[in-house]
C-alpha cells in the first residue's frame, strides 16, 4: 500500500531476517574448518562485499537494456548458479556432525561448549546483538536503497550511479 508504516514494517522484517542470514553460511564454514577458520570466515564474508559491489552494476545494466523483470531473473540466476552447487556439495551444518554413543549405547550428537538455546534466549547479550544488528541493517538499507536515486538526481547516468553505489564512494560527491 502507500502507507509509510507498511514500508517501515517491511524493512524492519527484512532487517530482522538479514540479522540472522550470516549464521546460515557461517555455521557450515565453522564446522568444516579447524585450521585457518578465521581466514575461511573472512573469505566467506568477502562474498557479501563482492556481491554488494557487482550486483548494482549488473542489475542497472540489465534494467537499462532488458527491463526490471529481466534484472530480477538475472540476479536470482546468479545466486542460484553460485549457491545451489555450494549447498549441494559443500554444506555441512551441525546436523551433519559426527554422532557419539554414550555408555548406554545411546547415539547423541557431539556436545559443543556454550549455552543452550534457552540460555541464549535468556541472555541480555543476545538481545543487544539483535538490537545492534537491526539498527545497523536498517541504516544500511536506508542508505543503499536511496544511493542510486540520489546520484541520478545529481545528473549522473544510471550506470555511473550504480558503479559508485557498488563501491560505496558516495562521500566525495556530497562534500561541499
C-alpha positions in Angstrom: 0.0 0.0 0.0 1.0 3.6 0.0 1.1 3.7 3.9 4.6 4.7 5.1 4.2 2.3 8.1 3.8 -0.6 5.8 7.1 0.4 4.2 8.8 0.7 7.6 7.3 -2.7 8.7 8.6 -4.4 5.6 12.1 -3.1 6.0 12.1 -3.9 9.7 11.2 -7.5 8.9 13.9 -7.5 6.2 16.4 -6.2 8.8 15.5 -8.9 11.3 15.9 -11.6 8.6 19.2 -10.1 7.4 20.4 -10.2 11.0 20.3 -14.0 11.0 21.5 -14.7 7.5 25.2 -14.6 8.3 24.7 -17.7 10.6 23.3 -19.6 7.6 26.7 -19.6 5.8 29.0 -19.2 8.8 27.7 -22.4 10.5 28.9 -24.8 7.8 32.2 -22.9 7.4 32.9 -23.1 11.1 32.0 -26.8 11.1 34.2 -27.6 8.1 37.4 -25.8 9.1 39.5 -26.4 12.2 42.7 -24.7 11.0 42.5 -21.3 9.4 38.8 -20.9 10.4 39.2 -17.1 10.6 40.5 -17.0 7.1 37.7 -19.2 5.8 35.1 -17.0 7.5 36.8 -13.8 6.1 36.7 -15.2 2.6 33.1 -16.2 3.0 32.1 -12.8 4.3 34.0 -11.2 1.5 31.4 -12.6 -0.8 28.9 -10.2 0.6 31.2 -7.3 -0.3 31.8 -8.6 -3.8 28.1 -9.1 -4.4 27.4 -5.6 -3.0 29.9 -4.2 -5.4 28.9 -6.1 -8.6 25.2 -6.5 -8.2 24.2 -2.8 -8.5 26.3 -2.5 -11.7 24.9 -5.8 -13.2 21.3 -5.1 -12.2 21.4 -1.5 -13.5 22.8 -2.6 -16.9 20.2 -5.3 -17.2 17.4 -2.9 -16.3 18.7 -0.4 -18.8 18.8 -2.8 -21.7 16.3 -5.5 -20.8 14.0 -4.1 -18.1 13.5 -4.7 -14.4 11.8 -8.1 -14.8 15.0 -9.4 -16.5 17.1 -7.9 -13.8 15.2 -9.9 -11.1 15.7 -13.0 -13.2 19.5 -12.3 -13.7 20.1 -11.6 -10.0 18.2 -14.7 -9.0 20.0 -16.8 -11.6 23.4 -15.6 -10.4 22.6 -16.5 -6.8 21.3 -19.9 -8.0 24.4 -20.7 -10.1 26.7 -19.9 -7.1 24.6 -21.1 -4.2 23.0 -24.3 -5.4 26.3 -26.1 -6.1 27.7 -24.8 -2.8 24.7 -26.0 -0.9 24.6 -29.4 -2.5 28.3 -30.2 -2.4 29.8 -28.2 0.4 27.1 -27.7 3.0 27.9 -29.3 6.4 26.0 -28.0 9.3 25.5 -29.1 12.9 23.1 -31.7 11.8 25.9 -33.4 10.0 28.2 -33.5 13.0 29.6 -36.9 13.9 27.5 -38.8 16.3 28.8 -40.3 19.6 27.4 -43.1 21.6 27.2 -42.8 25.4 28.0 -45.6 27.9 24.5 -47.0 27.5 24.8 -47.1 23.7 22.5 -44.1 23.0 23.7 -42.1 20.0 23.9 -38.4 20.5 25.4 -35.5 18.5 28.7 -34.3 19.7 28.3 -32.0 22.6 29.5 -28.5 21.9 30.6 -25.9 24.5 28.5 -22.9 25.2 24.9 -22.0 26.1 21.8 -24.0 25.3 19.2 -22.4 23.1 17.1 -21.5 26.2 20.1 -19.9 28.0 20.9 -17.9 24.8 17.3 -16.5 24.6 17.5 -15.5 28.3 20.8 -13.8 27.9 20.7 -9.9 27.7 23.7 -10.1 25.3 21.5 -11.9 22.7 19.1 -9.0 22.7 21.9 -6.5 22.5 23.3 -8.2 19.4 19.8 -8.4 17.8 19.2 -4.7 18.5 22.6 -3.7 17.2 22.2 -5.7 14.0 18.6 -4.4 13.5 19.7 -0.8 13.8 22.8 -1.3 11.6 20.8 -3.2 8.9 18.1 -0.5 8.9 20.7 2.2 8.5 22.5 0.3 5.7 19.2 -0.3 3.8 18.1 3.3 4.2 21.4 4.4 2.6 21.7 1.7 0.0 18.1 1.9 -1.2 18.4 5.6 -1.9 22.0 5.9 -3.1 21.4 5.4 -6.8 18.3 7.7 -7.0 20.2 10.4 -5.2 23.2 10.1 -7.5 20.8 10.1 -10.6 19.3 13.3 -9.2 22.8 14.8 -9.2 22.7 14.2 -13.0 24.8 11.1 -13.2 23.8 8.3 -15.5 22.2 5.2 -14.0 25.4 3.2 -14.9 27.6 5.8 -13.2 25.3 5.9 -10.1 25.4 2.1 -9.9 29.2 1.9 -10.2 29.6 4.5 -7.4 26.9 2.8 -5.2 28.6 -0.5 -5.8 31.9 0.6 -4.3 30.3 2.9 -1.7 32.1 6.0 -2.8 29.3 8.5 -2.4 31.1 10.7 0.2 33.2 12.6 -2.3 30.2 13.7 -4.3 28.3 15.1 -1.3 31.2 17.1 0.1 30.9 20.9 -0.2 
